[in-house]
């Protein structure tokens, strides 16, 4: 019982000491942020360079390849059969 009372009193003393210490600190001086500098005239960004000589660009339509090839058609039929099987299980 005495140990508990001592711990409680000691905790209260430490808490009050910390409160006094925080109360004695001086608040920071209020400073106004510096005025933003006026932006100087900026030069426009250069236009992106075109493709170098001889460069080529290709677009691939994968759906058309899958639908047009024999392997793609076989895979689509297999997937459709699998879908029907799973739907029947439900």
Secondary structure, 3 states (H helix, E strand, C coil): CHHHHHHHHHHHHHHHHHHHHHHCCCCCCCCCCCCCCCCCCCCCCCCCCCCCCCCCCCCCCHHHHHHHCHHHHHHHHHHHHHHHHHHHHC
